[in-house]
Amino acid sequence: MATQESIAHEARLRAQNIGGIDETTVELESGITVLAGRNATNRTSLLQAFMAALGGESASLKADAEEGYAELELDGETYTRTLTRSGNTVVTDGDPYLDEPKLADLYAFLLESNPARRAVTMEDDLREIILRPVDTDEIEREISRLTDEKNDLSNELDRLESLTNDLPGLEQERTDLETKIEDKRDELEAVKAAIEEAEASADAQQEGQDELEEKLSELRERRSALEDVRFDLETERESLSALRGEYEELEDERADLPALDSLDREEVDDEIDRLQRQSQSIDGVISQLQSIVQFNEEMLEGSHPEIRQLLADGAEHESDAESLTDQLVEDQETVRCWTCGTQVERDEIEGTIERLRDHQETKLAERDDLEDRIESLRAERREINQTRQRHERVDRRLESVSDEIDQREARLDDLSDRREELEAEIDALETEAAELEAEADTGDDENEADESLLDLNRRANELEFSLGRLERDLETTTDRIEEIESDLDERERLEARREEIREELEELRTRIDRIEREAVESFNDHMDAVLEVLEYDNIDRIWIERVGKTVREGRRKVEQTAFDLHIVRSTAEGRTYEDTIDHLSESEREVTGLIFGLAGYLVHEVYEEVPFMLLDSLEALDSNRIASLVEYFESHTDFLVVALLPEDAAAIDDEYDRVTEI
């Protein structure tokens, strides 16, 4: 923060074609600089030139100029800003003091058109103005991201909880499978031993036995192939069932989405284009009104030398051109109209200029309303785009799942046909093997009592198939158990992360609340301090209250906080009562807006970002209060530049610099 004891600084400003300035150079020393003069003497234009060089966005180009510039030399550095007319707009370029002027535009450049001051007088959204320098949108985006992550973690932990419940059953299933496998192996070993014994006693029928063994080997191959086909069939059925379930879920999701024919993006785009054209048209009107007001103020004060001379040269009925100049310059009851040449009441012209100013203010408010509507439509367009993208994603996935279902069904048909072929081949091979075994039968009563070699081989095949299935089931179950145990190992980390997110969300949600609360408290404190400095009798206190309101964002309604401005006043009897901004007189509204803007300068510590504070349009205050206000804020900035009428400037201590010619 700058103080009176701070090191002195010097600044030099050069400006050309800014506001109503043709060309000027002004040198300043740190501290208070008073721009003293009547209206339409380019005091506000000089402040605009400072704003341009510092990086502000509100400087205007002279009405009859195609380009202009502002150059500020400060502490050995030079900062520049150029303004170039391009159609109905003005394009800025250069290397100004501030890269991001948002904070300074709000609270350091406190001219009549300042958005913070206008937010009060026009009863705009104070919360948006107060929190604009604070990136609450980034906080909201972080809240949304963390909320999505927390939901994903909760879903994963719910899945893990379900897996925990599944684990005992899977472990019991693994134990049962291991027992069954052991039993099957024992049984298979017994059958193999019987086969070896039967084959050892069949030496006499060796030739037939070889053919039988060949058939039995072929039979084993077919049974093995059949087992593989049956396993593939089971797998395909499970996959098909999962795909059909996903397809139904996707259809439900698509049914829940708004119908595409209800999302008229083109209509929204057309409305945005229409409103933007309307806003640009209003910008043109505002620019024209500003030029008209500025020109007429210059003419009223006799400060436009070329036209003044032209009028003087053309006034043949005046013997002395200087007398006409005097009529234009002096503070008379009547002046000669510069459009028709007749004598007109000065008050009438001033009244017309004031109506033009009021109309300009109305147009500014109308443009702000249009910008709000455009932003709302842009939010609706983003929602339409997101919905369309969800439609496209769901439709693509539905098409992909549908194609995969068709492929799986075709695969099932092929596998079913293959299974039938193998079953037919196995039946034929079993018949042939039975015939060969019958031919090789010795007819001994002892052998008739024993199980045939074909039956033994058939049993061995069945046992091997069963054993293979059990081993695959055991492998699948073991893999599933290991997968669950691996997932469960992550549960503690996931739970810890979810707890971290809960804490982060709580901190972020309370941060916005805390930011709002602290901003309101700070604004209230500083508005009290400024009011105390002003000793403004008409208002006892100005304070802001946080209230909850339901607002619309696109198609949704959401809960938001709003900042309501309250005015506390006193009766002649000393009784206090609460009033609202719309009940105040115009001058009281101007004072309230000024106090709000000055409080914002202190709350957001704007002096840490920009070494200039610019003040204008203080006529609603008397000269003594203006002097107190200026001296109070001198210690908060390196350069305080204030535009004042001569009678108000007289109340400022003579030790401060004055600029009377621009």
Disulfide bonds with the S-S distance in Angstrom:
none
